[in-house]
Each structure stands twice: as C-alpha cells, then as structure tokens.
Amino acid sequence: MIRGLWTAATGMQGFQTSMNVIANNLANVNTDAFKKSRVNFQDLMYQNLRMPGASTSTGARLPAGIQIGLGSRWSP
C-alpha cells in the first residue's frame, strides 16, 4: 500500500509543478523578453512482480508479466 501512495504522490507533485509553470507562463505573457518555461516528465523504474512465462500455483504459465511503476519525475 505504501508503494501505491508513493506513486500517487509523485504524480500529484508533477501535476502541481506543471500547473505552476503554466500559471507563471500566463502571468508573464506580456513581459518583454520573457521566455516560456516547459516541464518534461519521465517514468521512474518499473518493478517486476512476475516475469513473463512464470508458472502459477496451478502449473499454468503466465503469458505476460506483472510490472508496477514507481512514480514519475519532472525536469525543467
């Protein structure tokens, strides 16, 4: 559960930063020589819970693995 909260928190922080950049761009649109800012987002690493082709408890094989994302990161 803590992993899910961490992932959600990084997404919310990224969205808040995006909103701040947009508000700053709008506030300074009429300022001479103002250059707009931009935010880039990246996914952080994914954790593999089950690899593709892993066996289940019943002996069946899973065609696709299970991955959980660990959040996002933003850079100006």
N, CA, C, O and CB atoms as a CASP TS submission, in Angstrom:
PFRMAT TS
TARGET T0000
AUTHOR 0000-0000-0000
METHOD Language model
MODEL 1
PARENT N/A
ATOM      1  N   MET     1       0.812  -1.187   0.000  1.00  0.00           N
ATOM      2  CA  MET     1       0.000   0.000   0.000  1.00  0.00           C
ATOM      3  C   MET     1       0.860   1.257   0.000  1.00  0.00           C
ATOM      4  O   MET     1       0.510   2.240  -0.653  1.00  0.00           O
ATOM      5  CB  MET     1      -0.927  -0.005   1.190  1.00  0.00           C
ATOM      6  N   ILE     2       1.960   1.244   0.707  1.00  0.00           N
ATOM      7  CA  ILE     2       2.829   2.416   0.767  1.00  0.00           C
ATOM      8  C   ILE     2       3.388   2.719  -0.621  1.00  0.00           C
ATOM      9  O   ILE     2       3.533   3.886  -0.984  1.00  0.00           O
ATOM     10  CB  ILE     2       3.979   2.195   1.781  1.00  0.00           C
ATOM     11  N   ARG     3       3.702   1.692  -1.398  1.00  0.00           N
ATOM     12  CA  ARG     3       4.214   1.880  -2.753  1.00  0.00           C
ATOM     13  C   ARG     3       3.208   2.613  -3.624  1.00  0.00           C
ATOM     14  O   ARG     3       3.579   3.492  -4.402  1.00  0.00           O
ATOM     15  CB  ARG     3       4.566   0.536  -3.380  1.00  0.00           C
ATOM     16  N   GLY     4       1.933   2.252  -3.497  1.00  0.00           N
ATOM     17  CA  GLY     4       0.878   2.916  -4.255  1.00  0.00           C
ATOM     18  C   GLY     4       0.728   4.376  -3.864  1.00  0.00           C
ATOM     19  O   GLY     4       0.515   5.229  -4.725  1.00  0.00           O
ATOM     20  N   LEU     5       0.836   4.672  -2.578  1.00  0.00           N
ATOM     21  CA  LEU     5       0.753   6.066  -2.124  1.00  0.00           C
ATOM     22  C   LEU     5       1.934   6.872  -2.636  1.00  0.00           C
ATOM     23  O   LEU     5       1.770   8.028  -3.027  1.00  0.00           O
ATOM     24  CB  LEU     5       0.698   6.134  -0.591  1.00  0.00           C
ATOM     25  N   TRP     6       3.127   6.278  -2.639  1.00  0.00           N
ATOM     26  CA  TRP     6       4.306   6.966  -3.149  1.00  0.00           C
ATOM     27  C   TRP     6       4.150   7.265  -4.637  1.00  0.00           C
ATOM     28  O   TRP     6       4.476   8.367  -5.077  1.00  0.00           O
ATOM     29  CB  TRP     6       5.568   6.126  -2.903  1.00  0.00           C
ATOM     30  N   THR     7       3.672   6.331  -5.396  1.00  0.00           N
ATOM     31  CA  THR     7       3.460   6.532  -6.829  1.00  0.00           C
ATOM     32  C   THR     7       2.442   7.640  -7.068  1.00  0.00           C
ATOM     33  O   THR     7       2.647   8.496  -7.928  1.00  0.00           O
ATOM     34  CB  THR     7       2.993   5.225  -7.497  1.00  0.00           C
ATOM     35  N   ALA     8       1.355   7.630  -6.319  1.00  0.00           N
ATOM     36  CA  ALA     8       0.331   8.667  -6.460  1.00  0.00           C
ATOM     37  C   ALA     8       0.882  10.032  -6.057  1.00  0.00           C
ATOM     38  O   ALA     8       0.579  11.034  -6.704  1.00  0.00           O
ATOM     39  CB  ALA     8      -0.905   8.324  -5.610  1.00  0.00           C
ATOM     40  N   ALA     9       1.683  10.082  -5.003  1.00  0.00           N
ATOM     41  CA  ALA     9       2.246  11.354  -4.535  1.00  0.00           C
ATOM     42  C   ALA     9       3.193  11.958  -5.568  1.00  0.00           C
ATOM     43  O   ALA     9       3.180  13.172  -5.769  1.00  0.00           O
ATOM     44  CB  ALA     9       2.983  11.153  -3.206  1.00  0.00           C
ATOM     45  N   THR    10       4.009  11.147  -6.222  1.00  0.00           N
ATOM     46  CA  THR    10       4.914  11.692  -7.233  1.00  0.00           C
ATOM     47  C   THR    10       4.142  12.207  -8.435  1.00  0.00           C
ATOM     48  O   THR    10       4.542  13.195  -9.051  1.00  0.00           O
ATOM     49  CB  THR    10       5.924  10.634  -7.674  1.00  0.00           C
ATOM     50  N   GLY    11       3.039  11.549  -8.776  1.00  0.00           N
ATOM     51  CA  GLY    11       2.191  12.027  -9.861  1.00  0.00           C
ATOM     52  C   GLY    11       1.539  13.355  -9.527  1.00  0.00           C
ATOM     53  O   GLY    11       1.464  14.243 -10.375  1.00  0.00           O
ATOM     54  N   MET    12       1.065  13.497  -8.288  1.00  0.00           N
ATOM     55  CA  MET    12       0.444  14.756  -7.873  1.00  0.00           C
ATOM     56  C   MET    12       1.457  15.893  -7.813  1.00  0.00           C
ATOM     57  O   MET    12       1.136  17.023  -8.182  1.00  0.00           O
ATOM     58  CB  MET    12      -0.225  14.589  -6.514  1.00  0.00           C
ATOM     59  N   GLN    13       2.668  15.614  -7.357  1.00  0.00           N
ATOM     60  CA  GLN    13       3.709  16.643  -7.331  1.00  0.00           C
ATOM     61  C   GLN    13       4.059  17.093  -8.739  1.00  0.00           C
ATOM     62  O   GLN    13       4.255  18.284  -8.982  1.00  0.00           O
ATOM     63  CB  GLN    13       4.963  16.125  -6.617  1.00  0.00           C
ATOM     64  N   GLY    14       4.138  16.164  -9.653  1.00  0.00           N
ATOM     65  CA  GLY    14       4.419  16.515 -11.041  1.00  0.00           C
ATOM     66  C   GLY    14       3.319  17.359 -11.646  1.00  0.00           C
ATOM     67  O   GLY    14       3.594  18.322 -12.362  1.00  0.00           O
ATOM     68  N   PHE    15       2.069  17.003 -11.364  1.00  0.00           N
ATOM     69  CA  PHE    15       0.942  17.774 -11.889  1.00  0.00           C
ATOM     70  C   PHE    15       0.923  19.176 -11.296  1.00  0.00           C
ATOM     71  O   PHE    15       0.627  20.139 -12.003  1.00  0.00           O
ATOM     72  CB  PHE    15      -0.383  17.058 -11.597  1.00  0.00           C
ATOM     73  N   GLN    16       1.235  19.308 -10.005  1.00  0.00           N
ATOM     74  CA  GLN    16       1.277  20.620  -9.368  1.00  0.00           C
ATOM     75  C   GLN    16       2.371  21.481  -9.986  1.00  0.00           C
ATOM     76  O   GLN    16       2.168  22.676 -10.203  1.00  0.00           O
ATOM     77  CB  GLN    16       1.501  20.479  -7.857  1.00  0.00           C
ATOM     78  N   THR    17       3.514  20.896 -10.267  1.00  0.00           N
ATOM     79  CA  THR    17       4.597  21.634 -10.919  1.00  0.00           C
ATOM     80  C   THR    17       4.177  22.077 -12.312  1.00  0.00           C
ATOM     81  O   THR    17       4.476  23.199 -12.721  1.00  0.00           O
ATOM     82  CB  THR    17       5.869  20.774 -10.995  1.00  0.00           C
ATOM     83  N   SER    18       3.496  21.219 -13.034  1.00  0.00           N
ATOM     84  CA  SER    18       3.006  21.574 -14.364  1.00  0.00           C
ATOM     85  C   SER    18       2.040  22.755 -14.291  1.00  0.00           C
ATOM     86  O   SER    18       2.128  23.676 -15.104  1.00  0.00           O
ATOM     87  CB  SER    18       2.320  20.367 -15.021  1.00  0.00           C
ATOM     88  N   MET    19       1.133  22.738 -13.340  1.00  0.00           N
ATOM     89  CA  MET    19       0.188  23.839 -13.169  1.00  0.00           C
ATOM     90  C   MET    19       0.910  25.133 -12.789  1.00  0.00           C
ATOM     91  O   MET    19       0.532  26.208 -13.255  1.00  0.00           O
ATOM     92  CB  MET    19      -0.855  23.483 -12.101  1.00  0.00           C
ATOM     93  N   ASN    20       1.937  25.044 -11.954  1.00  0.00           N
ATOM     94  CA  ASN    20       2.705  26.230 -11.574  1.00  0.00           C
ATOM     95  C   ASN    20       3.422  26.836 -12.773  1.00  0.00           C
ATOM     96  O   ASN    20       3.462  28.058 -12.915  1.00  0.00           O
ATOM     97  CB  ASN    20       3.716  25.882 -10.486  1.00  0.00           C
ATOM     98  N   VAL    21       3.979  26.011 -13.623  1.00  0.00           N
ATOM     99  CA  VAL    21       4.679  26.502 -14.811  1.00  0.00           C
ATOM    100  C   VAL    21       3.694  27.177 -15.769  1.00  0.00           C
ATOM    101  O   VAL    21       3.993  28.234 -16.325  1.00  0.00           O
ATOM    102  CB  VAL    21       5.415  25.342 -15.526  1.00  0.00           C
ATOM    103  N   ILE    22       2.523  26.570 -15.961  1.00  0.00           N
ATOM    104  CA  ILE    22       1.518  27.169 -16.832  1.00  0.00           C
ATOM    105  C   ILE    22       1.061  28.513 -16.279  1.00  0.00           C
ATOM    106  O   ILE    22       0.914  29.474 -17.035  1.00  0.00           O
ATOM    107  CB  ILE    22       0.319  26.225 -16.998  1.00  0.00           C
ATOM    108  N   ALA    23       0.833  28.595 -14.965  1.00  0.00           N
ATOM    109  CA  ALA    23       0.407  29.857 -14.351  1.00  0.00           C
ATOM    110  C   ALA    23       1.491  30.920 -14.499  1.00  0.00           C
ATOM    111  O   ALA    23       1.178  32.081 -14.762  1.00  0.00           O
ATOM    112  CB  ALA    23       0.069  29.648 -12.862  1.00  0.00           C
ATOM    113  N   ASN    24       2.743  30.552 -14.336  1.00  0.00           N
ATOM    114  CA  ASN    24       3.844  31.500 -14.499  1.00  0.00           C
ATOM    115  C   ASN    24       3.923  31.988 -15.945  1.00  0.00           C
ATOM    116  O   ASN    24       4.140  33.175 -16.188  1.00  0.00           O
ATOM    117  CB  ASN    24       5.180  30.855 -14.078  1.00  0.00           C
ATOM    118  N   ASN    25       3.751  31.093 -16.890  1.00  0.00           N
ATOM    119  CA  ASN    25       3.778  31.491 -18.305  1.00  0.00           C
ATOM    120  C   ASN    25       2.641  32.460 -18.627  1.00  0.00           C
ATOM    121  O   ASN    25       2.845  33.438 -19.346  1.00  0.00           O
ATOM    122  CB  ASN    25       3.683  30.251 -19.213  1.00  0.00           C
ATOM    123  N   LEU    26       1.449  32.191 -18.099  1.00  0.00           N
ATOM    124  CA  LEU    26       0.322  33.081 -18.352  1.00  0.00           C
ATOM    125  C   LEU    26       0.493  34.438 -17.673  1.00  0.00           C
ATOM    126  O   LEU    26       0.108  35.465 -18.231  1.00  0.00           O
ATOM    127  CB  LEU    26      -0.964  32.432 -17.883  1.00  0.00           C
ATOM    128  N   ALA    27       1.067  34.445 -16.478  1.00  0.00           N
ATOM    129  CA  ALA    27       1.245  35.700 -15.752  1.00  0.00           C
ATOM    130  C   ALA    27       2.267  36.603 -16.433  1.00  0.00           C
ATOM    131  O   ALA    27       2.172  37.826 -16.329  1.00  0.00           O
ATOM    132  CB  ALA    27       1.673  35.422 -14.316  1.00  0.00           C
ATOM    133  N   ASN    28       3.230  36.030 -17.117  1.00  0.00           N
ATOM    134  CA  ASN    28       4.305  36.814 -17.707  1.00  0.00           C
ATOM    135  C   ASN    28       4.242  36.898 -19.228  1.00  0.00           C
ATOM    136  O   ASN    28       5.234  37.256 -19.863  1.00  0.00           O
ATOM    137  CB  ASN    28       5.615  36.239 -17.302  1.00  0.00           C
ATOM    138  N   VAL    29       3.104  36.579 -19.817  1.00  0.00           N
ATOM    139  CA  VAL    29       2.998  36.528 -21.274  1.00  0.00           C
ATOM    140  C   VAL    29       3.252  37.891 -21.913  1.00  0.00           C
ATOM    141  O   VAL    29       3.764  37.944 -23.032  1.00  0.00           O
ATOM    142  CB  VAL    29       1.625  36.017 -21.679  1.00  0.00           C
ATOM    143  N   ASN    30       2.912  39.003 -21.242  1.00  0.00           N
ATOM    144  CA  ASN    30       3.105  40.331 -21.811  1.00  0.00           C
ATOM    145  C   ASN    30       4.412  40.994 -21.389  1.00  0.00           C
ATOM    146  O   ASN    30       4.642  42.152 -21.738  1.00  0.00           O
ATOM    147  CB  ASN    30       1.962  41.208 -21.424  1.00  0.00           C
ATOM    148  N   THR    31       5.263  40.307 -20.661  1.00  0.00           N
ATOM    149  CA  THR    31       6.542  40.853 -20.233  1.00  0.00           C
ATOM    150  C   THR    31       7.525  40.791 -21.397  1.00  0.00           C
ATOM    151  O   THR    31       7.616  39.782 -22.096  1.00  0.00           O
ATOM    152  CB  THR    31       7.091  40.086 -19.002  1.00  0.00           C
ATOM    153  N   ASP    32       8.266  41.897 -21.594  1.00  0.00           N
ATOM    154  CA  ASP    32       9.255  41.937 -22.671  1.00  0.00           C
ATOM    155  C   ASP    32      10.366  40.921 -22.413  1.00  0.00           C
ATOM    156  O   ASP    32      10.835  40.778 -21.284  1.00  0.00           O
ATOM    157  CB  ASP    32       9.847  43.354 -22.810  1.00  0.00           C
ATOM    158  N   ALA    33      10.777  40.227 -23.452  1.00  0.00           N
ATOM    159  CA  ALA    33      11.877  39.253 -23.442  1.00  0.00           C
ATOM    160  C   ALA    33      11.631  38.073 -22.507  1.00  0.00           C
ATOM    161  O   ALA    33      12.589  37.457 -22.041  1.00  0.00           O
ATOM    162  CB  ALA    33      13.156  39.937 -23.045  1.00  0.00           C
ATOM    163  N   PHE    34      10.375  37.744 -22.224  1.00  0.00           N
ATOM    164  CA  PHE    34      10.070  36.580 -21.391  1.00  0.00           C
ATOM    165  C   PHE    34      10.115  35.321 -22.234  1.00  0.00           C
ATOM    166  O   PHE    34       9.509  35.257 -23.304  1.00  0.00           O
ATOM    167  CB  PHE    34       8.690  36.727 -20.718  1.00  0.00           C
ATOM    168  N   LYS    35      10.834  34.325 -21.751  1.00  0.00           N
ATOM    169  CA  LYS    35      10.884  33.022 -22.421  1.00  0.00           C
ATOM    170  C   LYS    35      10.046  32.042 -21.621  1.00  0.00           C
ATOM    171  O   LYS    35      10.224  31.897 -20.411  1.00  0.00           O
ATOM    172  CB  LYS    35      12.356  32.507 -22.570  1.00  0.00           C
ATOM    173  N   LYS    36       9.140  31.377 -22.299  1.00  0.00           N
ATOM    174  CA  LYS    36       8.260  30.446 -21.588  1.00  0.00           C
ATOM    175  C   LYS    36       9.048  29.263 -21.039  1.00  0.00           C
ATOM    176  O   LYS    36      10.094  28.888 -21.570  1.00  0.00           O
ATOM    177  CB  LYS    36       7.140  29.949 -22.515  1.00  0.00           C
ATOM    178  N   SER    37       8.528  28.694 -19.980  1.00  0.00           N
ATOM    179  CA  SER    37       9.122  27.511 -19.366  1.00  0.00           C
ATOM    180  C   SER    37       8.362  26.283 -19.814  1.00  0.00           C
ATOM    181  O   SER    37       7.227  26.374 -20.281  1.00  0.00           O
ATOM    182  CB  SER    37       9.122  27.620 -17.827  1.00  0.00           C
ATOM    183  N   ARG    38       8.990  25.151 -19.671  1.00  0.00           N
ATOM    184  CA  ARG    38       8.364  23.893 -20.050  1.00  0.00           C
ATOM    185  C   ARG    38       8.822  22.811 -19.084  1.00  0.00           C
ATOM    186  O   ARG    38       9.960  22.839 -18.614  1.00  0.00           O
ATOM    187  CB  ARG    38       8.708  23.513 -21.519  1.00  0.00           C
ATOM    188  N   VAL    39       7.957  21.871 -18.788  1.00  0.00           N
ATOM    189  CA  VAL    39       8.267  20.782 -17.872  1.00  0.00           C
ATOM    190  C   VAL    39       8.222  19.474 -18.648  1.00  0.00           C
ATOM    191  O   VAL    39       7.289  19.235 -19.415  1.00  0.00           O
ATOM    192  CB  VAL    39       7.275  20.754 -16.667  1.00  0.00           C
ATOM    193  N   ASN    40       9.224  18.629 -18.453  1.00  0.00           N
ATOM    194  CA  ASN    40       9.262  17.305 -19.076  1.00  0.00           C
ATOM    195  C   ASN    40       9.071  16.247 -17.992  1.00  0.00           C
ATOM    196  O   ASN    40       9.607  16.366 -16.890  1.00  0.00           O
ATOM    197  CB  ASN    40      10.607  17.080 -19.846  1.00  0.00           C
ATOM    198  N   PHE    41       8.305  15.219 -18.319  1.00  0.00           N
ATOM    199  CA  PHE    41       8.038  14.148 -17.368  1.00  0.00           C
ATOM    200  C   PHE    41       8.665  12.843 -17.842  1.00  0.00           C
ATOM    201  O   PHE    41       8.745  12.568 -19.039  1.00  0.00           O
ATOM    202  CB  PHE    41       6.529  13.972 -17.165  1.00  0.00           C
ATOM    203  N   GLN    42       9.104  12.051 -16.878  1.00  0.00           N
ATOM    204  CA  GLN    42       9.671  10.734 -17.162  1.00  0.00           C
ATOM    205  C   GLN    42       9.115   9.737 -16.159  1.00  0.00           C
ATOM    206  O   GLN    42       8.861  10.083 -15.005  1.00  0.00           O
ATOM    207  CB  GLN    42      11.229  10.764 -17.110  1.00  0.00           C
ATOM    208  N   ASP    43       8.929   8.516 -16.596  1.00  0.00           N
ATOM    209  CA  ASP    43       8.561   7.445 -15.676  1.00  0.00           C
ATOM    210  C   ASP    43       9.808   6.976 -14.948  1.00  0.00           C
ATOM    211  O   ASP    43      10.896   6.935 -15.523  1.00  0.00           O
ATOM    212  CB  ASP    43       7.881   6.266 -16.425  1.00  0.00           C
ATOM    213  N   LEU    44       9.644   6.625 -13.687  1.00  0.00           N
ATOM    214  CA  LEU    44      10.744   6.024 -12.955  1.00  0.00           C
ATOM    215  C   LEU    44      10.765   4.524 -13.256  1.00  0.00           C
ATOM    216  O   LEU    44       9.968   4.041 -14.061  1.00  0.00           O
ATOM    217  CB  LEU    44      10.613   6.291 -11.422  1.00  0.00           C
ATOM    218  N   MET    45      11.638   3.817 -12.639  1.00  0.00           N
ATOM    219  CA  MET    45      11.803   2.394 -12.911  1.00  0.00           C
ATOM    220  C   MET    45      10.517   1.611 -12.634  1.00  0.00           C
ATOM    221  O   MET    45       9.662   2.043 -11.860  1.00  0.00           O
ATOM    222  CB  MET    45      12.946   1.832 -12.074  1.00  0.00           C
ATOM    223  N   TYR    46      10.404   0.477 -13.269  1.00  0.00           N
ATOM    224  CA  TYR    46       9.305  -0.447 -13.025  1.00  0.00           C
ATOM    225  C   TYR    46       9.842  -1.642 -12.264  1.00  0.00           C
ATOM    226  O   TYR    46      10.941  -2.120 -12.542  1.00  0.00           O
ATOM    227  CB  TYR    46       8.630  -0.889 -14.352  1.00  0.00           C
ATOM    228  N   GLN    47       9.070  -2.127 -11.305  1.00  0.00           N
ATOM    229  CA  GLN    47       9.450  -3.297 -10.536  1.00  0.00           C
ATOM    230  C   GLN    47       8.689  -4.497 -11.090  1.00  0.00           C
ATOM    231  O   GLN    47       7.466  -4.448 -11.226  1.00  0.00           O
ATOM    232  CB  GLN    47       9.163  -3.095  -9.016  1.00  0.00           C
ATOM    233  N   ASN    48       9.399  -5.564 -11.406  1.00  0.00           N
ATOM    234  CA  ASN    48       8.778  -6.788 -11.925  1.00  0.00           C
ATOM    235  C   ASN    48       8.312  -7.658 -10.769  1.00  0.00           C
ATOM    236  O   ASN    48       9.125  -8.146  -9.985  1.00  0.00           O
ATOM    237  CB  ASN    48       9.765  -7.572 -12.828  1.00  0.00           C
ATOM    238  N   LEU    49       7.006  -7.851 -10.665  1.00  0.00           N
ATOM    239  CA  LEU    49       6.482  -8.754  -9.648  1.00  0.00           C
ATOM    240  C   LEU    49       6.476 -10.189 -10.157  1.00  0.00           C
ATOM    241  O   LEU    49       6.788 -11.117  -9.411  1.00  0.00           O
ATOM    242  CB  LEU    49       5.070  -8.332  -9.230  1.00  0.00           C
ATOM    243  N   ARG    50       6.119 -10.374 -11.432  1.00  0.00           N
ATOM    244  CA  ARG    50       6.176 -11.695 -12.060  1.00  0.00           C
ATOM    245  C   ARG    50       6.741 -11.525 -13.452  1.00  0.00           C
ATOM    246  O   ARG    50       6.310 -10.649 -14.203  1.00  0.00           O
ATOM    247  CB  ARG    50       4.768 -12.376 -12.104  1.00  0.00           C
ATOM    248  N   MET    51       7.680 -12.339 -13.791  1.00  0.00           N
ATOM    249  CA  MET    51       8.301 -12.295 -15.105  1.00  0.00           C
ATOM    250  C   MET    51       7.393 -12.975 -16.121  1.00  0.00           C
ATOM    251  O   MET    51       6.631 -13.870 -15.756  1.00  0.00           O
ATOM    252  CB  MET    51       9.692 -12.966 -15.079  1.00  0.00           C
ATOM    253  N   PRO    52       7.457 -12.572 -17.387  1.00  0.00           N
ATOM    254  CA  PRO    52       6.674 -13.257 -18.423  1.00  0.00           C
ATOM    255  C   PRO    52       7.075 -14.735 -18.515  1.00  0.00           C
ATOM    256  O   PRO    52       8.261 -15.066 -18.502  1.00  0.00           O
ATOM    257  CB  PRO    52       6.868 -12.564 -19.795  1.00  0.00           C
ATOM    258  N   GLY    53       6.099 -15.595 -18.605  1.00  0.00           N
ATOM    259  CA  GLY    53       6.364 -17.030 -18.699  1.00  0.00           C
ATOM    260  C   GLY    53       6.494 -17.712 -17.353  1.00  0.00           C
ATOM    261  O   GLY    53       6.830 -18.895 -17.300  1.00  0.00           O
ATOM    262  N   ALA    54       6.236 -17.000 -16.257  1.00  0.00           N
ATOM    263  CA  ALA    54       6.340 -17.599 -14.927  1.00  0.00           C
ATOM    264  C   ALA    54       5.187 -18.573 -14.703  1.00  0.00           C
ATOM    265  O   ALA    54       4.108 -18.416 -15.274  1.00  0.00           O
ATOM    266  CB  ALA    54       6.346 -16.505 -13.830  1.00  0.00           C
ATOM    267  N   SER    55       5.425 -19.563 -13.879  1.00  0.00           N
ATOM    268  CA  SER    55       4.389 -20.554 -13.562  1.00  0.00           C
ATOM    269  C   SER    55       3.537 -20.080 -12.398  1.00  0.00           C
ATOM    270  O   SER    55       4.032 -19.434 -11.474  1.00  0.00           O
ATOM    271  CB  SER    55       5.021 -21.918 -13.233  1.00  0.00           C
ATOM    272  N   THR    56       2.246 -20.407 -12.449  1.00  0.00           N
ATOM    273  CA  THR    56       1.348 -20.099 -11.346  1.00  0.00           C
ATOM    274  C   THR    56       1.308 -21.284 -10.392  1.00  0.00           C
ATOM    275  O   THR    56       1.969 -22.296 -10.624  1.00  0.00           O
ATOM    276  CB  THR    56      -0.073 -19.757 -11.863  1.00  0.00           C
ATOM    277  N   SER    57       0.532 -21.156  -9.319  1.00  0.00           N
ATOM    278  CA  SER    57       0.431 -22.247  -8.348  1.00  0.00           C
ATOM    279  C   SER    57      -0.268 -23.472  -8.944  1.00  0.00           C
ATOM    280  O   SER    57      -0.073 -24.590  -8.467  1.00  0.00           O
ATOM    281  CB  SER    57      -0.321 -21.774  -7.101  1.00  0.00           C
ATOM    282  N   THR    58      -1.087 -23.264  -9.991  1.00  0.00           N
ATOM    283  CA  THR    58      -1.780 -24.387 -10.623  1.00  0.00           C
ATOM    284  C   THR    58      -0.950 -25.019 -11.741  1.00  0.00           C
ATOM    285  O   THR    58      -1.364 -26.018 -12.329  1.00  0.00           O
ATOM    286  CB  THR    58      -3.122 -23.925 -11.175  1.00  0.00           C
ATOM    287  N   GLY    59       0.204 -24.452 -12.035  1.00  0.00           N
ATOM    288  CA  GLY    59       1.066 -25.002 -13.073  1.00  0.00           C
ATOM    289  C   GLY    59       0.917 -24.326 -14.418  1.00  0.00           C
ATOM    290  O   GLY    59       1.664 -24.633 -15.346  1.00  0.00           O
ATOM    291  N   ALA    60      -0.019 -23.424 -14.543  1.00  0.00           N
ATOM    292  CA  ALA    60      -0.206 -22.708 -15.813  1.00  0.00           C
ATOM    293  C   ALA    60       0.883 -21.641 -15.954  1.00  0.00           C
ATOM    294  O   ALA    60       1.451 -21.175 -14.966  1.00  0.00           O
ATOM    295  CB  ALA    60      -1.633 -22.056 -15.887  1.00  0.00           C
ATOM    296  N   ARG    61       1.156 -21.275 -17.190  1.00  0.00           N
ATOM    297  CA  ARG    61       2.163 -20.238 -17.439  1.00  0.00           C
ATOM    298  C   ARG    61       1.483 -18.916 -17.773  1.00  0.00           C
ATOM    299  O   ARG    61       0.493 -18.869 -18.503  1.00  0.00           O
ATOM    300  CB  ARG    61       3.113 -20.658 -18.587  1.00  0.00           C
ATOM    301  N   LEU    62       2.042 -17.847 -17.219  1.00  0.00           N
ATOM    302  CA  LEU    62       1.509 -16.507 -17.485  1.00  0.00           C
ATOM    303  C   LEU    62       2.131 -15.963 -18.760  1.00  0.00           C
ATOM    304  O   LEU    62       3.357 -15.913 -18.859  1.00  0.00           O
ATOM    305  CB  LEU    62       1.780 -15.548 -16.292  1.00  0.00           C
ATOM    306  N   PRO    63       1.336 -15.556 -19.736  1.00  0.00           N
ATOM    307  CA  PRO    63       1.899 -15.034 -20.982  1.00  0.00           C
ATOM    308  C   PRO    63       2.531 -13.659 -20.814  1.00  0.00           C
ATOM    309  O   PRO    63       3.477 -13.322 -21.527  1.00  0.00           O
ATOM    310  CB  PRO    63       0.827 -14.966 -22.039  1.00  0.00           C
ATOM    311  N   ALA    64       2.022 -12.867 -19.886  1.00  0.00           N
ATOM    312  CA  ALA    64       2.561 -11.522 -19.659  1.00  0.00           C
ATOM    313  C   ALA    64       2.939 -11.399 -18.189  1.00  0.00           C
ATOM    314  O   ALA    64       2.288 -11.979 -17.320  1.00  0.00           O
ATOM    315  CB  ALA    64       1.528 -10.413 -20.067  1.00  0.00           C
ATOM    316  N   GLY    65       3.976 -10.652 -17.925  1.00  0.00           N
ATOM    317  CA  GLY    65       4.396 -10.439 -16.556  1.00  0.00           C
ATOM    318  C   GLY    65       3.604  -9.320 -15.901  1.00  0.00           C
ATOM    319  O   GLY    65       2.769  -8.672 -16.533  1.00  0.00           O
ATOM    320  N   ILE    66       3.883  -9.108 -14.627  1.00  0.00           N
ATOM    321  CA  ILE    66       3.232  -8.035 -13.879  1.00  0.00           C
ATOM    322  C   ILE    66       4.308  -7.044 -13.467  1.00  0.00           C
ATOM    323  O   ILE    66       5.281  -7.406 -12.805  1.00  0.00           O
ATOM    324  CB  ILE    66       2.455  -8.586 -12.628  1.00  0.00           C
ATOM    325  N   GLN    67       4.122  -5.775 -13.869  1.00  0.00           N
ATOM    326  CA  GLN    67       5.059  -4.719 -13.509  1.00  0.00           C
ATOM    327  C   GLN    67       4.315  -3.618 -12.775  1.00  0.00           C
ATOM    328  O   GLN    67       3.160  -3.319 -13.082  1.00  0.00           O
ATOM    329  CB  GLN    67       5.774  -4.159 -14.761  1.00  0.00           C
ATOM    330  N   ILE    68       4.990  -3.017 -11.801  1.00  0.00           N
ATOM    331  CA  ILE    68       4.423  -1.900 -11.055  1.00  0.00           C
ATOM    332  C   ILE    68       5.351  -0.708 -11.225  1.00  0.00           C
ATOM    333  O   ILE    68       6.555  -0.807 -10.987  1.00  0.00           O
ATOM    334  CB  ILE    68       4.227  -2.258  -9.541  1.00  0.00           C
ATOM    335  N   GLY    69       4.782   0.420 -11.639  1.00  0.00           N
ATOM    336  CA  GLY    69       5.558   1.637 -11.798  1.00  0.00           C
ATOM    337  C   GLY    69       5.886   2.253 -10.448  1.00  0.00           C
ATOM    338  O   GLY    69       5.118   2.118  -9.495  1.00  0.00           O
ATOM    339  N   LEU    70       7.020   2.926 -10.365  1.00  0.00           N
ATOM    340  CA  LEU    70       7.458   3.509  -9.096  1.00  0.00           C
ATOM    341  C   LEU    70       7.345   5.022  -9.078  1.00  0.00           C
ATOM    342  O   LEU    70       8.007   5.675  -8.272  1.00  0.00           O
ATOM    343  CB  LEU    70       8.881   3.111  -8.810  1.00  0.00           C
ATOM    344  N   GLY    71       6.530   5.591  -9.939  1.00  0.00           N
ATOM    345  CA  GLY    71       6.293   7.021  -9.903  1.00  0.00           C
ATOM    346  C   GLY    71       6.789   7.745 -11.130  1.00  0.00           C
ATOM    347  O   GLY    71       7.137   7.131 -12.139  1.00  0.00           O
ATOM    348  N   SER    72       6.818   9.066 -11.027  1.00  0.00           N
ATOM    349  CA  SER    72       7.272   9.888 -12.138  1.00  0.00           C
ATOM    350  C   SER    72       8.245  10.943 -11.632  1.00  0.00           C
ATOM    351  O   SER    72       8.313  11.237 -10.439  1.00  0.00           O
ATOM    352  CB  SER    72       6.078  10.549 -12.855  1.00  0.00           C
ATOM    353  N   ARG    73       8.992  11.499 -12.570  1.00  0.00           N
ATOM    354  CA  ARG    73       9.963  12.538 -12.238  1.00  0.00           C
ATOM    355  C   ARG    73       9.791  13.645 -13.259  1.00  0.00           C
ATOM    356  O   ARG    73       9.499  13.371 -14.424  1.00  0.00           O
ATOM    357  CB  ARG    73      11.440  11.985 -12.229  1.00  0.00           C
ATOM    358  N   TRP    74       9.965  14.889 -12.843  1.00  0.00           N
ATOM    359  CA  TRP    74       9.869  16.016 -13.765  1.00  0.00           C
ATOM    360  C   TRP    74      11.196  16.747 -13.792  1.00  0.00           C
ATOM    361  O   TRP    74      11.954  16.735 -12.823  1.00  0.00           O
ATOM    362  CB  TRP    74       8.723  16.975 -13.363  1.00  0.00           C
ATOM    363  N   SER    75      11.450  17.364 -14.890  1.00  0.00           N
ATOM    364  CA  SER    75      12.654  18.184 -15.040  1.00  0.00           C
ATOM    365  C   SER    75      12.297  19.442 -15.833  1.00  0.00           C
ATOM    366  O   SER    75      11.511  19.385 -16.779  1.00  0.00           O
ATOM    367  CB  SER    75      13.799  17.383 -15.750  1.00  0.00           C
ATOM    368  N   PRO    76      12.880  20.578 -15.440  1.00  0.00           N
ATOM    369  CA  PRO    76      12.564  21.831 -16.143  1.00  0.00           C
ATOM    370  C   PRO    76      13.152  21.888 -17.520  1.00  0.00           C
ATOM    371  O   PRO    76      12.970  22.878 -18.228  1.00  0.00           O
ATOM    372  CB  PRO    76      13.048  23.006 -15.359  1.00  0.00           C
TER
END
